[in-house]
């Protein structure tokens, strides 16, 4: 298949995401730093083990990391919403159920 001369190849971008986990029993903290090349976003989240639960550090890591990733997703959705409004885009409905009013 040939492409018209006016088409351009797809752009490829690389965003760097670093996830840092720290454990201080019974708490696990996750910190995410996302570098898009143009901006740096950061999110945090925690997980706390109940004193009645078995000590399984992987579970705390997964919970804290998952929560921090959800928080990062919310930050990205808010950034996109602000950017769309800045360029005059029409109002849209909720971007995602991850975007909660209370946050």
C-alpha positions in Angstrom: 0.0 0.0 0.0 1.3 3.4 -0.9 0.7 6.6 1.1 0.0 10.0 -0.4 3.0 12.3 -0.6 1.3 14.6 2.0 1.1 12.0 4.7 3.7 11.9 7.4 5.0 8.9 9.3 3.5 8.3 12.7 5.2 10.1 15.5 6.9 8.1 18.2 7.3 9.4 21.7 8.8 8.0 24.8 7.7 8.9 28.2 9.7 7.8 31.2 7.9 6.5 34.3 9.7 5.7 37.5 8.0 3.9 40.3 9.5 4.0 43.7 8.3 1.7 46.6 9.2 2.0 50.2 8.1 -0.2 53.0 7.9 0.8 56.7 5.9 -2.0 58.2 2.8 -1.9 58.2 2.9 0.9 55.5 4.0 0.7 51.9 4.3 4.0 49.9 4.5 4.3 46.2 5.8 7.4 44.4 5.5 7.7 40.6 7.4 10.3 38.5 6.3 10.6 34.9 8.6 12.6 32.5 6.9 13.3 29.2 9.8 15.4 27.9 7.7 18.5 28.2 6.3 18.1 31.7 7.0 16.1 34.9 4.0 14.7 36.8 4.2 13.0 40.2 1.7 10.9 42.2 1.8 9.2 45.5 -0.2 6.5 47.2 -0.1 4.2 50.3 -1.2 0.9 51.5 -1.4 -0.2 55.1 -1.4 -3.8 56.3 -3.9 -4.7 58.9 -2.3 -6.1 62.0 -4.6 -9.2 61.6 -3.3 -10.0 58.1 -0.3 -12.1 57.1 2.9 -10.1 56.3 3.1 -10.4 52.5 5.0 -7.4 51.2 4.1 -8.0 47.6 0.5 -7.3 48.4 1.3 -3.9 49.8 3.5 -3.2 46.8 0.7 -4.0 44.4 -1.9 -2.0 46.3 0.3 1.1 46.7 1.6 0.9 43.1 -1.9 0.4 41.7 -3.3 3.3 43.6 -0.4 5.5 42.5 -1.0 4.6 38.9 -4.7 5.4 39.2 -3.7 8.8 40.7 -1.3 9.3 37.8 -4.1 8.5 35.4 -6.3 11.1 37.0 -3.5 13.7 36.8 -3.1 13.0 33.1 -6.9 13.3 32.5 -7.0 16.6 34.3 -4.0 17.9 32.2 -5.7 16.8 29.0 -9.0 18.5 30.1 -7.1 21.7 30.8 -5.3 21.5 27.5 -8.5 21.0 25.6 -10.1 24.0 27.3 -7.0 26.1 26.5 -7.4 25.4 22.8 -11.1 26.1 22.8 -12.4 22.6 22.5 -16.1 22.1 23.1 -17.1 20.9 26.6 -17.0 17.2 27.0 -18.7 14.9 29.4 -16.7 13.1 32.2 -13.5 11.9 30.7 -13.4 8.7 32.8 -15.0 7.2 35.9 -11.5 7.5 37.4 -11.9 11.2 37.6 -13.7 11.6 40.9 -15.2 14.9 42.1 -13.9 14.6 45.6 -10.2 14.7 44.5 
